[in-house]
Amino acid sequence: MNDIVDDPNMNPRNVAEPLRRAIGERYLTYALSTIMNRALPDARDGLKPVHRRILYAMRRLRLSSAGGFLKSAKISGDTMGDFHPHGDAAIYDAMARLAQDFTIRYPLVDGQGNFGNIDGDNPAASRYTEARMTMMAEALLDGLDENAVDYRPNYDGRLEEPVVLPASYPNLLANGSSGIAVGMATNIPPHNIGELIGACLHLIKSPNAVDDTLLQYVPGPDFPTGGVIVEPAENIAQAYSTGRGSIRLRARWHVEDLGRGVWQVVVTEIPYQVQKAKLVERLAELIQTKKVPILADIRDESAEDIRMVLEPKSKNVDPDVLMNMLFRNSDLETRFSLNMNVLIDGVTPKVCSLKEVLRAFLDFRRDVLCRRAEHRMEKIDHRLEVLEGLIIAFLNLDRVIDIIRYDEDPKRALMREDWAKDFARATSEADYVSPPHDPDAEIVLTEVQTEAILNMRLRSLRRLEEMELVAERDALREERTGLEDLLASEDLQWGRVSEQLREVKKNFTKGIDRGARLTTFADAGEAEDVPLEAMIEREPITVVCSQMGWIRAMTGHIDLTRELKFKDGDGPRFIFHAETTDKLLIFGSNGRFYTLSAANLPGGRGMGEPVRITVDLPNEAEIVDLFIHRPDRKLLVASSAGDGFVVPEADVVAQTRGGRQVLNVKDGAKAKICQTVSGDAVAVVGENRKMLVFMLDELPEMGRGKGVRLQKYKDGGLSDATTLTLSEGLSWLDPAGRTRTEPDLSEWLAKRATSGRMAPRGFPRDNTFG
C-alpha cells in the first residue's frame, strides 16, 4: 500500500489534465468570485457584499441613527470576524466612504471624527473615529426581521447573513456605484431620490413606459458635490437607454465685482470625484507654465464650503474666455463615464438601461412586500391560536382554575378536557355571543394554547382583559383578511408599493438637508478659439540667447550693443527686439524646428534658463538659428552636405516640445543654413571658396525632406547660402566692416548643382555672406 501512495502515478490526489483547461477553470472561478462577491453591485439594494455586511454588522450592534456612536475599529472588527474575511483596512475604507457626503449622495454611515475630506486627505485611523447608521441605512434594512429576504450561512457557518437587503428606495441609482471586475467594470452616478421615486411611480402606472418618458422624471445624475451638467440632453438620453455613455460636468462659478472695474472669479462647487487640493495644484501649474496667460493667481479660501478665487491678469479679460480655457486645461470640467453594469437578481451581470434598473428594483420591492405579508400572516395565525385558547379559558375560568389547582398534570388535563358543554353554558351565563360553532363538536386546546393559559398572570383574570382579547382577535382577523386580499391581487400589491415609495419620498426629500437637487443643467455654448496672442498683453521685450543656449527676455527694447552678463565661459549669440505676443522659432542642427512663446520666456533678472528645459533639443544638437516667426515668409534650409529646399515658414511651427522635423540629415551631415527668402536668386559658397549663383525657381518648395543638391563639391561641403535680387548684385562686409558689392554676377551664374567659380576678390575669408 505504501508503494502505491509513494508512486505519483498511482496517488489519487494527482490528477492529470491539460494546462489550458486547468488554468481556464481556475481563472473562471476567480473571475466569477470577483464579479459576484466583490466588484459589481446588486441591482436590488445597490450594495456590494462588503457594504451590505458592514450595515448588517452595525444593525447587530444596535447602532441606530438615534442611538450612540461606537468605535469604527469595533465595527470593522466585527464585520471582518463574523461576515467579511478580508483585511480590516479595506473594510474601514469602505465604511469611511459610506460616511463621506462628498462621495455618497445620501450617506449611509454617520461618522464622528475625521473621515477624510474633499482635498483628498485620508480618514483618521479606525481607533480614533466613531460611527452609527443614518436613517437612509435603516431604510435599507427595514424588514429584515419579517423574512423579507433570504439568508445564507456566513463564511464559517457559525452565523447567517442576508443575501440582499430589503431596500425601501432605489439605492443603486440614489448613491451610485463603481468597481472593476475581471473583464468588466461598472460606474454608476448618484441621482436624486425624489426624482427616482417619481420615475418608479410612473413605471408602476405605465409598465410599458419608454426611457424618454422616464427622463422627464430623472433628467440626469445629481452629484453630491453639485456642479453643472453641460452634456446635451440627447446624449444623456442615449446613455440612459443603452446603459453606457459619458456626461460632461463643470464647476459652478460666478463673478465677484471688486469695484472700479476689477473682478475675480469664485468657484463654489467642483466636479464629482475631483480632489480640491490637486485641482488647486493644477491651476497653479497653469499659472507657472503660462499655459493660461490671462490667469494671474489662484487662492483657496475654502472653509466648510468650497471657495476658490481666480484672479485674472487684466480686468479687460472676458470671464467666459478665462473659464473656457480653464475648462479645457484642468479638472474644472470632467467627463463621468456612465456604465450601468449590475448584477440582476444577484447572479447575472448585465449592462442595463435606466428602465431595466428601476424595473429590477420594483420587482424586488413587490417580492419583499409579499414575503413580509406572508410573514405577518404567520404571526397573526399564531396569535389567533393563542387568543382562541385564552378566550376559552376565560369562558371556563372556574374549571381551568380547578384543573390547575388540583390536577397533577394540568397541561395534559387541559388538552384532554371536553370543553363543549361548559363552553356553551359559559357563553349563556356571560351573555356573550361567540362565533357560530357546533355544540356537539369536541373543542380541543392545542399545546400552544395550553402553554399560553398556564403562563397567564393572575392580574389578567378580569373582565376588561377578556374584552381586550376579543377586540384584538377581531382586529387580527380583519387584518388577516386584508393580507389575503393583498396576496391575491397584483393591483393591490403595486398600490401598496406605491404608498411605501411615497412615504419614503416624503421622509427623505421634504424639509431635509440635501433633499433638493444639487446638480443643475446648462448649455455649454460654443467656446471661441481665442488666439494666444489675443490673451497676452503686448509688451516690448529683448530676447537674449547665449552661445551655450541659455535664453531670457529683458523687459523693454534695450540697446542691442549694451554689455550683458553671462555665465563664466559663455557669451552672447542671439539678441533681438521682440514682443510678448511673438512666437520664436529655433532651428536645430538635427533639422528640426522648435517653437517658443515669447511670453513664456524666463525673465531677464538672472541668466535665464537653458532652452533644452523648454524644448526637447538633443544634447548633441546645436542651435543653428533663433528668430521671430512670421507666417507669411518662406525659408531656405540647407545641410552641410549641400542639400536644401524652400519651405513656407507657416509649415515649420511645432505644437509640441518635440518640435517638427523639416530637413532630413544623415551620414554625418548637419543642418547648417536657415535664411529668409527674398529676391529671385540663390548664392551659395562652399568650404573650397567656390561660389555659385542660380535662380530661385530651380529650388523645390517642400514641407519636409532631404532637398536637392545646391552645389557640387569634390571635397568639403557647404559653407554659406543666401538669397538675393539678381539685378541688384551681391553685397557683403569686408574685414574692415565696409559694405562691398559685386553688381555683375554673370561670371558665377550657372545651373544649380554645378561647381561654381572662385569667390570675388575681397570676399570674407570665413566664407560667409555676413
RAZI-V959586 format. One record per residue. N is the residue number from 0. NEAR is the number of other ideal C-beta (glycine too) atoms within 12 Angstrom. Layout:
n->N near->NEAR
n->N near->NEAR
This chain:
n->0 near->8
n->1 near->8
n->2 near->10
n->3 near->12
n->4 near->13
n->5 near->11
n->6 near->12
n->7 near->13
n->8 near->13
n->9 near->13
n->10 near->15
n->11 near->11
n->12 near->9
n->13 near->13
n->14 near->12
n->15 near->12
n->16 near->12
n->17 near->10
n->18 near->11
n->19 near->10
n->20 near->13
n->21 near->14
n->22 near->14
n->23 near->14
n->24 near->16
n->25 near->15
n->26 near->17
n->27 near->16
n->28 near->16
n->29 near->19
n->30 near->22
n->31 near->23
n->32 near->17
n->33 near->23
n->34 near->32
n->35 near->28
n->36 near->31
n->37 near->27
n->38 near->30
n->39 near->42
n->40 near->47
n->41 near->41
n->42 near->42
n->43 near->40
n->44 near->46
n->45 near->48
n->46 near->40
n->47 near->41
n->48 near->39
n->49 near->35
n->50 near->42
n->51 near->42
n->52 near->41
n->53 near->46
n->54 near->48
n->55 near->39
n->56 near->38
n->57 near->42
n->58 near->34
n->59 near->28
n->60 near->27
n->61 near->19
n->62 near->36
n->63 near->22
n->64 near->25
n->65 near->13
n->66 near->18
n->67 near->16
n->68 near->25
n->69 near->30
n->70 near->26
n->71 near->42
n->72 near->25
n->73 near->28
n->74 near->44
n->75 near->40
n->76 near->25
n->77 near->31
n->78 near->43
n->79 near->28
n->80 near->23
n->81 near->29
n->82 near->36
n->83 near->35
n->84 near->19
n->85 near->23
n->86 near->16
n->87 near->26
n->88 near->20
n->89 near->24
n->90 near->37
n->91 near->40
n->92 near->26
n->93 near->39
n->94 near->50
n->95 near->38
n->96 near->33
n->97 near->46
n->98 near->41
n->99 near->33
n->100 near->31
n->101 near->35
n->102 near->36
n->103 near->39
n->104 near->42
n->105 near->43
n->106 near->34
n->107 near->45
n->108 near->45
n->109 near->35
n->110 near->37
n->111 near->20
n->112 near->25
n->113 near->21
n->114 near->33
n->115 near->28
n->116 near->25
n->117 near->31
n->118 near->21
n->119 near->20
n->120 near->17
n->121 near->20
n->122 near->32
n->123 near->23
n->124 near->20
n->125 near->35
n->126 near->18
n->127 near->19
n->128 near->30
n->129 near->30
n->130 near->42
n->131 near->35
n->132 near->38
n->133 near->32
n->134 near->27
n->135 near->38
n->136 near->42
n->137 near->33
n->138 near->33
n->139 near->45
n->140 near->38
n->141 near->31
n->142 near->31
n->143 near->33
n->144 near->18
n->145 near->21
n->146 near->23
n->147 near->33
n->148 near->33
n->149 near->21
n->150 near->18
n->151 near->20
n->152 near->15
n->153 near->25
n->154 near->20
n->155 near->13
n->156 near->10
n->157 near->12
n->158 near->21
n->159 near->20
n->160 near->31
n->161 near->36
n->162 near->29
n->163 near->43
n->164 near->44
n->165 near->41
n->166 near->45
n->167 near->40
n->168 near->48
n->169 near->52
n->170 near->48
n->171 near->44
n->172 near->45
n->173 near->47
n->174 near->42
n->175 near->38
n->176 near->42
n->177 near->30
n->178 near->33
n->179 near->18
n->180 near->28
n->181 near->21
n->182 near->16
n->183 near->24
n->184 near->25
n->185 near->35
n->186 near->33
n->187 near->40
n->188 near->45
n->189 near->44
n->190 near->46
n->191 near->38
n->192 near->43
n->193 near->33
n->194 near->35
n->195 near->42
n->196 near->41
n->197 near->31
n->198 near->40
n->199 near->44
n->200 near->31
n->201 near->28
n->202 near->36
n->203 near->31
n->204 near->20
n->205 near->18
n->206 near->19
n->207 near->13
n->208 near->26
n->209 near->19
n->210 near->30
n->211 near->21
n->212 near->23
n->213 near->35
n->214 near->30
n->215 near->20
n->216 near->32
n->217 near->40
n->218 near->27
n->219 near->41
n->220 near->46
n->221 near->38
n->222 near->38
n->223 near->33
n->224 near->40
n->225 near->34
n->226 near->42
n->227 near->38
n->228 near->40
n->229 near->34
n->230 near->34
n->231 near->20
n->232 near->21
n->233 near->13
n->234 near->23
n->235 near->33
n->236 near->27
n->237 near->22
n->238 near->35
n->239 near->41
n->240 near->26
n->241 near->22
n->242 near->27
n->243 near->24
n->244 near->30
n->245 near->23
n->246 near->41
n->247 near->33
n->248 near->41
n->249 near->40
n->250 near->39
n->251 near->31
n->252 near->33
n->253 near->20
n->254 near->24
n->255 near->21
n->256 near->14
n->257 near->15
n->258 near->9
n->259 near->7
n->260 near->13
n->261 near->17
n->262 near->24
n->263 near->30
n->264 near->38
n->265 near->28
n->266 near->43
n->267 near->25
n->268 near->33
n->269 near->43
n->270 near->38
n->271 near->40
n->272 near->31
n->273 near->36
n->274 near->25
n->275 near->34
n->276 near->23
n->277 near->21
n->278 near->35
n->279 near->32
n->280 near->21
n->281 near->27
n->282 near->39
n->283 near->24
n->284 near->19
n->285 near->30
n->286 near->29
n->287 near->18
n->288 near->20
n->289 near->29
n->290 near->24
n->291 near->38
n->292 near->34
n->293 near->36
n->294 near->37
n->295 near->26
n->296 near->22
n->297 near->34
n->298 near->20
n->299 near->25
n->300 near->21
n->301 near->23
n->302 near->8
n->303 near->10
n->304 near->19
n->305 near->32
n->306 near->26
n->307 near->39
n->308 near->27
n->309 near->40
n->310 near->28
n->311 near->34
n->312 near->26
n->313 near->23
n->314 near->21
n->315 near->16
n->316 near->32
n->317 near->21
n->318 near->27
n->319 near->21
n->320 near->29
n->321 near->39
n->322 near->35
n->323 near->29
n->324 near->36
n->325 near->35
n->326 near->32
n->327 near->23
n->328 near->25
n->329 near->35
n->330 near->33
n->331 near->40
n->332 near->34
n->333 near->31
n->334 near->24
n->335 near->35
n->336 near->25
n->337 near->42
n->338 near->31
n->339 near->43
n->340 near->35
n->341 near->48
n->342 near->39
n->343 near->27
n->344 near->22
n->345 near->31
n->346 near->19
n->347 near->19
n->348 near->31
n->349 near->25
n->350 near->29
n->351 near->33
n->352 near->32
n->353 near->49
n->354 near->33
n->355 near->28
n->356 near->45
n->357 near->44
n->358 near->31
n->359 near->37
n->360 near->43
n->361 near->36
n->362 near->27
n->363 near->39
n->364 near->43
n->365 near->35
n->366 near->27
n->367 near->36
n->368 near->36
n->369 near->30
n->370 near->27
n->371 near->31
n->372 near->32
n->373 near->22
n->374 near->24
n->375 near->27
n->376 near->28
n->377 near->18
n->378 near->21
n->379 near->26
n->380 near->23
n->381 near->21
n->382 near->25
n->383 near->31
n->384 near->25
n->385 near->30
n->386 near->31
n->387 near->34
n->388 near->36
n->389 near->35
n->390 near->38
n->391 near->42
n->392 near->39
n->393 near->36
n->394 near->35
n->395 near->34
n->396 near->29
n->397 near->17
n->398 near->28
n->399 near->35
n->400 near->20
n->401 near->16
n->402 near->28
n->403 near->26
n->404 near->12
n->405 near->12
n->406 near->19
n->407 near->10
n->408 near->15
n->409 near->25
n->410 near->24
n->411 near->15
n->412 near->23
n->413 near->34
n->414 near->26
n->415 near->18
n->416 near->31
n->417 near->21
n->418 near->36
n->419 near->21
n->420 near->19
n->421 near->25
n->422 near->36
n->423 near->23
n->424 near->18
n->425 near->26
n->426 near->25
n->427 near->15
n->428 near->14
n->429 near->21
n->430 near->10
n->431 near->22
n->432 near->11
n->433 near->24
n->434 near->16
n->435 near->8
n->436 near->18
n->437 near->12
n->438 near->18
n->439 near->11
n->440 near->14
n->441 near->16
n->442 near->31
n->443 near->19
n->444 near->35
n->445 near->21
n->446 near->18
n->447 near->23
n->448 near->31
n->449 near->32
n->450 near->21
n->451 near->30
n->452 near->40
n->453 near->27
n->454 near->18
n->455 near->29
n->456 near->12
n->457 near->11
n->458 near->8
n->459 near->19
n->460 near->20
n->461 near->15
n->462 near->16
n->463 near->13
n->464 near->22
n->465 near->27
n->466 near->16
n->467 near->18
n->468 near->32
n->469 near->27
n->470 near->16
n->471 near->22
n->472 near->29
n->473 near->18
n->474 near->18
n->475 near->26
n->476 near->22
n->477 near->16
n->478 near->22
n->479 near->25
n->480 near->17
n->481 near->20
n->482 near->29
n->483 near->20
n->484 near->19
n->485 near->27
n->486 near->24
n->487 near->15
n->488 near->18
n->489 near->18
n->490 near->15
n->491 near->21
n->492 near->28
n->493 near->26
n->494 near->20
n->495 near->27
n->496 near->35
n->497 near->26
n->498 near->21
n->499 near->31
n->500 near->38
n->501 near->23
n->502 near->20
n->503 near->38
n->504 near->30
n->505 near->18
n->506 near->25
n->507 near->34
n->508 near->28
n->509 near->16
n->510 near->10
n->511 near->19
n->512 near->16
n->513 near->28
n->514 near->25
n->515 near->18
n->516 near->28
n->517 near->33
n->518 near->38
n->519 near->22
n->520 near->25
n->521 near->21
n->522 near->15
n->523 near->23
n->524 near->15
n->525 near->9
n->526 near->21
n->527 near->14
n->528 near->12
n->529 near->20
n->530 near->15
n->531 near->27
n->532 near->20
n->533 near->20
n->534 near->30
n->535 near->29
n->536 near->23
n->537 near->18
n->538 near->23
n->539 near->20
n->540 near->34
n->541 near->34
n->542 near->43
n->543 near->40
n->544 near->38
n->545 near->28
n->546 near->20
n->547 near->24
n->548 near->35
n->549 near->33
n->550 near->45
n->551 near->35
n->552 near->37
n->553 near->34
n->554 near->20
n->555 near->16
n->556 near->18
n->557 near->22
n->558 near->12
n->559 near->17
n->560 near->9
n->561 near->15
n->562 near->12
n->563 near->27
n->564 near->19
n->565 near->23
n->566 near->19
n->567 near->9
n->568 near->9
n->569 near->20
n->570 near->19
n->571 near->28
n->572 near->24
n->573 near->33
n->574 near->31
n->575 near->26
n->576 near->24
n->577 near->37
n->578 near->27
n->579 near->33
n->580 near->24
n->581 near->32
n->582 near->34
n->583 near->38
n->584 near->42
n->585 near->43
n->586 near->45
n->587 near->38
n->588 near->29
n->589 near->32
n->590 near->40
n->591 near->35
n->592 near->44
n->593 near->40
n->594 near->35
n->595 near->39
n->596 near->36
n->597 near->38
n->598 near->32
n->599 near->33
n->600 near->35
n->601 near->29
n->602 near->20
n->603 near->25
n->604 near->12
n->605 near->17
n->606 near->24
n->607 near->32
n->608 near->26
n->609 near->21
n->610 near->40
n->611 near->24
n->612 near->18
n->613 near->31
n->614 near->34
n->615 near->22
n->616 near->32
n->617 near->20
n->618 near->14
n->619 near->10
n->620 near->26
n->621 near->26
n->622 near->36
n->623 near->34
n->624 near->32
n->625 near->37
n->626 near->32
n->627 near->28
n->628 near->33
n->629 near->21
n->630 near->19
n->631 near->11
n->632 near->24
n->633 near->28
n->634 near->41
n->635 near->44
n->636 near->51
n->637 near->47
n->638 near->38
n->639 near->32
n->640 near->31
n->641 near->39
n->642 near->38
n->643 near->48
n->644 near->37
n->645 near->36
n->646 near->37
n->647 near->25
n->648 near->32
n->649 near->19
n->650 near->25
n->651 near->38
n->652 near->28
n->653 near->28
n->654 near->15
n->655 near->15
n->656 near->19
n->657 near->18
n->658 near->32
n->659 near->29
n->660 near->28
n->661 near->39
n->662 near->41
n->663 near->24
n->664 near->34
n->665 near->16
n->666 near->12
n->667 near->10
n->668 near->24
n->669 near->31
n->670 near->40
n->671 near->37
n->672 near->44
n->673 near->38
n->674 near->34
n->675 near->27
n->676 near->32
n->677 near->19
n->678 near->25
n->679 near->21
n->680 near->32
n->681 near->45
n->682 near->48
n->683 near->50
n->684 near->41
n->685 near->35
n->686 near->24
n->687 near->24
n->688 near->27
n->689 near->33
n->690 near->41
n->691 near->40
n->692 near->40
n->693 near->33
n->694 near->21
n->695 near->30
n->696 near->17
n->697 near->27
n->698 near->35
n->699 near->23
n->700 near->23
n->701 near->24
n->702 near->24
n->703 near->22
n->704 near->23
n->705 near->26
n->706 near->37
n->707 near->27
n->708 near->28
n->709 near->49
n->710 near->44
n->711 near->26
n->712 near->26
n->713 near->13
n->714 near->11
n->715 near->19
n->716 near->33
n->717 near->40
n->718 near->33
n->719 near->36
n->720 near->44
n->721 near->33
n->722 near->36
n->723 near->34
n->724 near->21
n->725 near->24
n->726 near->14
n->727 near->18
n->728 near->24
n->729 near->38
n->730 near->24
n->731 near->30
n->732 near->19
n->733 near->19
n->734 near->13
n->735 near->9
n->736 near->10
n->737 near->13
n->738 near->16
n->739 near->22
n->740 near->19
n->741 near->28
n->742 near->16
n->743 near->15
n->744 near->31
n->745 near->15
n->746 near->20
n->747 near->32
n->748 near->27
n->749 near->26
n->750 near->21
n->751 near->32
n->752 near->22
n->753 near->23
n->754 near->27
n->755 near->35
n->756 near->23
n->757 near->17
n->758 near->33
n->759 near->28
n->760 near->13
n->761 near->19
n->762 near->30
n->763 near->26
n->764 near->15
n->765 near->17
n->766 near->26
n->767 near->25
n->768 near->30
n->769 near->22
